[in-house]
């Protein structure tokens, strides 16, 4: 059984709601999701969460012994507790106890890509495959080794875009 905050950012029920709100009943991803058993939905959500946990995010975990990388604290004056940097006086920052909706959405989008692969998965496999480049006649394609961290871990382009603001080295230039 999935436990939000332990092995997933989102419950199956919340994923069902998201998919019903953002995908039409005739879309392949909607159909693929709704043909799965509850147990298989949990397995795919767990796999997508594990992929999101491989990324390096800005800030520090909210509290000691937290199993997932969110919620996070972004700010100054981190506190060292049990050999981990955590949020200072976490009780003063209740708004940071929440998992950002973008992370929840990214987990669901990655789950859907795992269930119903699209051209995003083909591009992911090509970027992370052994072949660095190929040429056929006048056509050529080269996959640089400088793919972003999200591109090297996540298959879904939508999930990559959703997590981008939370990754180390990323920032909002508009303020």
N, C-alpha and C positions, 0 to 999 in steps of 0.2 A: 504494500500500500504506500502511495506517495505521501510525503509529509512536507508541506510547504515550509521552507526555511531550513530543511535538512537535506533533501535530495531533489528539490524542485523549487522554482520561483512561483509556479502557478499550479492550481489544482486542475483536475480534469474538467470539473464543472465550469470553472472560469475559462478554460480553453474552449470548451463547447460554446460558451456565450460569445467569445471573441470571434470564433470561426463563423458562427451564425450571423454576426454583425458585419463582418468584413468580406465574406465570400458568398457568392450566390449559390443557391442549392444545385445549380447545374455545373458548377466548376469542378474540375478534376480533384482539386485538393479537398474541397468540401465533401465530395463523395468518398474519397479515399479515407478521410478521417472518420466519417460516420459509418463506414463498414467495419471498422476495427472494434474489437471487444474492449471493455473497460481496462482489462489487464494489459492489452497491447498498447493502448493509448498511454498508460503509465510508463511502459518500457520506452516508448519513443520520447516522451517528455523527459524522462530521466537521462536518456542519451543526449538530447539537445542541451539539457542543463549541464551535463558533464563537459560538453564542448565549450559552452560559455564560461565555465570555470577555468578553462585553460588560458584565457586571456589575462593580460596584466592591466588592471584598472587603476585610475588615479585615486588618490586618497588611501585610507586605511579601513579595515573592517570596523564595524560599529562597536562590537564588544568581543571580549576574549572568548576563545573556544567556539567562535561562530563557524559553522561548517561551509557556508556558501560565501562568495565574495560580496554579496549585498545582503543587508544594507551597508552603506559605506559612509565614512565621514571625510569630507574634503575641507581642509582648513589648516590652521596652524595649531601648534601646541599639542601634538599627539602625546599620548601617554603610553609608557611601556608597561605591559602586564603579561605575565606568564610568557615572556620572550616574544611577545607580539606587540606591535604598535596598534593602539586602538583609539577610539574617540575620547577626548578628555571630558570627564563628567558627562557621560552619555545622556544622563537624565535631563541635562540642559538643552538637548537638541532632539526633542521628540519627533520633529518633522523628518529627521534623517533615519528614523526607524523603518520607514517605508521602503519597499523595493520599487524603484522607478518603473513607471508603466512601460517605458521604452525597453527595459530589460525583460519584462514579462512578455511583451509583444515579440521581442527578438527570439525568446525561447519558443514561442508558439510558431513563428515563421520558420525557424530552423527545424522544428518538429515536422511541419508540413513538407518541407523540402526533403527530409529523410524518408517520409512516407511515400511521397509522390515526386520523384526527382524530375527536374526540368533542365533547361539549358544551363541554369546556375550550377548544377551538380557536374555537368559535363565540363564547364569552365574550371570548376574547383579541381576536378581530377586532372585536367590538363595542366593547371598551374602547379599542382603538387606531384605530378608524375615524373618519371625518370627522363622523359624526352624534354630537352630544353628548347629545341627549335626544329622545324622541318620545312622543306620546300618541295612543292610539286609544280613544275612548270613555272608560270609567272606568279603563282600564289605562294606565299610564305607566311608562317606564323612563328613568333618567338615569345616564350613565356619567361619574362625576367625573373630573376631570383629575388627581386626587390618587392614582392607582393607584400601588402600590409599584413600585420599580424592577424587581423580579422579575416582577411582573404585566405590566409593559410590554415585557418581553423574552421571557419564557418562556411557552409555550402550556400546558404541563402543570401543573395545580394541584399534583400530587404533587411535581414537580420544584421548584416554587416553595417548597413547605414544606421540602423537603430542604436547599435552599441558604440559607434564611432565617437560620440562626445564623451564617453566614459573611459576611453582608453588612454593609457599613458602616452604623452607626447601630443595629444590632441587638445585643442583649446578653441574657444569661441572668440573670434577676432572682433565681433561686434560688441563685446562687453558682457 
